[in-house]
Amino acid sequence: MFGPKTELRLIAAALSAALIIAAPLQSANAATETYPSTIKFLSDKFVGGKALDGFTPGTPDYGFTLEAMLQRKAAGQKLSDKLFIPTKAVLADNLTLAKSIVGSYAYGPDKSVKAGVAGKFLFTSIVIGAPNAPLRNAVVADLKKAIAANGSITTSFGNTFDYAWAVLGLATNNQSKLANSVATYLITMQRPDGGFGMDQTGDTLKSSADATGIALQALALAKKSANKTQLATEQKALLAAAAYLRTTQVNGDHWEAWGDIDVNGTAYAAMGLKASGSGISKISAWLKTKLAPTGGLVTPWSNGSGDAFATAQAVAPLIGLSYLDLLPKPKK
């Protein structure tokens, strides 16, 4: 499973060669800024109002779709907005797993659960407020079956995004003990430099901003319900990961990858730092410089126009938030 930036990296590299060159209780605190043009940009990218197309036209990418839903809420779109109604169908309110959309995108051809997408579905359902508890319970049950006693995920091959999203999904769906078990295993994949890489294969062994950023968010949420031993381990990992991001930052406000600016990686890194307690005002200001008049964020390969995939992951940190800030606040 590709991470949120890996496919973009591959496309950017190809282009360079050719040209020789990501049940609630109350709504979360409202953002101090809203971005109506960005809401419109993202909403317009949803084909039929339901999902973002992936890199193949006509084929939905539900991983980016779920994150775009998070970004639309972060940007200030009301969940009662009529444009959100068909979008929420991706979360399959009140349907059984067999009849739901999630059954088609969170499971492989062999019916094995895709841990990362399943976790993202679970987390997004809570943020958006989808009344789909029976469906979430079914996905949680399947995700639990894929997790070994040591916290490793049997359907994943050391993919940081799979592990992090599984932690986020479990922690927000009454599975904090299991979330910490997975988080503890995730820490075993941390690199000597303190960062996290996409997975354990090929040229992905190097740490990256996006993998480190999502891992930071997962660990920051898990530690809120960790036992004493887990808390010490998670806090140490958080400090090392945040230090990695600070040492690889360019000009104190963004990150680069594959020889160019990395909007998606910068967004994920910013959210990770925010979740772990660091200020991100300079990074948010940098992201604002990448806003196109149409409301989308510009990338090196979008020819000056807004890029749907970057915008689907970068609105929350542009406002100064992480994904954890979008979670509902507990009732007092």
C-alpha positions, -999 to +999 in steps of 0.1 A: +000+000+000+014+033-010+018+061+016+000+094+009+030+110-008+047+080-025+026+079-056+030+117-060+068+112-057+067+086-084+047+108-107+069+138-100+100+118-108+085+105-141+075+140-151+110+153-142+126+126-164+102+133-193+109+170-191+145+165-182+141+182-150-041+115+034-197+078+178-188+115+184-201+134+214-198+170+205-183+190+176-147+200+179-137+236+185-142+257+153-112+268+134-103+304+138-102+308+100-123+293+073-114+288+036-146+289+015-126+288-018-107+257-006-139+240+005-153+247-030-121+235-047-122+202-027-160+197-030-158+202-068-131+174-070-156+149-056-170+130-086-207+129-083-202+144-049-190+111-035-153+105-039-120+118-053-107+100-084-073+085-080-045+087-105-066+067-129-096+087-140-129+070-131-113+050-103-120+065-068-092+068-043-109+063-010-078+069+011-075+105-003-113+108-002-115+101+035-087+127+042-104+152+020-135+149+042-113+157+072-099+187+054-133+200+043-144+200+079-111+217+090-117+244+064-150+252+079-176+233+059-207+225+079-216+188+081-252+198+073-240+213+040-259+196+011-225+190-006-215+169+024-245+146+022-234+124-008-198+125+005-209+110+038-222+080+019-186+068+017-190+062+055-221+041+048-245+053+075-267+025+089-256-002+063-243-037+069-206-043+059-217-064+029-238-036+015-215-007+023-189+012+003-163+006+030-166-032+023-152-025-012-123-003-003-111-014+032-108-050+022-086-068-003-098-093-030-092-121-005-115-103+020-086-095+043-088-061+060-066-033+048-055-019+082-046+016+071-077+023+051-099+006+078-083+028+105-088+059+084-124+050+079-129+045+116-111+078+125-129+098+098-163+084+109-158+098+144-146+132+132-174+136+107-201+122+131-214+094+109-241+074+127-226+041+116-217+024+149-227-011+138-206-008+106-176+006+126-180-023+151-177-048+122-146-031+108-131-029+143-137-067+148-120-075+115-091-052+123-086-068+157-084-102+140-055-089+119-034-078+149-010-103+166-004-105+203+028-084+199+009-056+182+021-064+147-005-063+119-005-095+099-020-079+067+007-052+066+044-054+059+059-028+081+040+001+065+041+031+088+008+045+075-010+013+080+001+011+116-005+048+124-040+049+109-048+016+127-038+033+160-058+064+152-089+043+142-087+020+172-080+047+198-111+067+187-133+036+187-130+023+223-100+002+217-073+022+235-055-009+250-051-025+215-042+009+200-013+011+225-002-024+216+000-014+179+017+019+188+043+000+207+051-022+177+051+009+155+079+023+176+100-008+167+100+005+131+115+039+141+148+046+123+181+053+141+177+090+130+144+092+149+122+094+118+099+068+102+100+055+067+071+043+045+078+006+050+106-019+053+113-025+016+133-011-013+142+026-013+116+034+014+139+026+043+149+062+045+129+084+070+105+108+055+085+138+066+051+123+059+057+089+075+072+106+106+043+131+107+015+104+107+035+083+133+037+113+156+000+119+154-007+082+162+017+081+191+004+114+205-031+101+206-021+066+219-001+080+249-033+096+263-044+061+274-010+044+278+001+026+309+033+038+326+057+016+306+040+024+273+040+061+281+077+062+287+084+044+254+060+065+234+072+098+249+108+088+240+098+080+204+078+112+201+108+133+212+131+115+187+106+118+158+100+155+165+138+161+166+142+143+133+116+167+117+133+198+131+167+187+118+154+180+083+133+211+080+143+236+053+144+273+063+124+264+094+091+262+075+089+233+050+104+200+039+117+188+005+117+154-012+130+141-045+148+174-051+118+197-047+094+212-022+071+186-006+037+201+002+021+168+013+051+159+035+052+194+049+015+191+058+020+157+075+051+169+094+033+200+106+004+180+119+027+156+136+046+184+153+013+201+163+000+169+178+032+164+198+030+199+213+052+220+190+042+253+174+037+253+136+029+289+128+059+293+104+049+261+086+013+273+083+024+306+069+045+287+043+015+266+033-006+297+028+019+309+002+010+278-018-027+286-020-039+292-056-067+317-063-090+287-068-084+276-032-063+245-039-026+241-029+000+243-056+026+216-060+057+214-082+039+193-107+005+211-108+015+238-132+004+267-110-030+252-103-044+237-071-035+200-067-064+179-053-041+154-035-021+180-018-052+200-008-067+167+005-040+166+031-029+201+039-058+223+049-058+214+087-021+224+091-026+255+070-050+266+097-027+254+124-044+222+133-036+185+133-060+157+127-063+152+164-077+187+167-107+177+146-118+151+171-150+158+191-145+170+226-158+148+254-190+159+271-184+174+305 
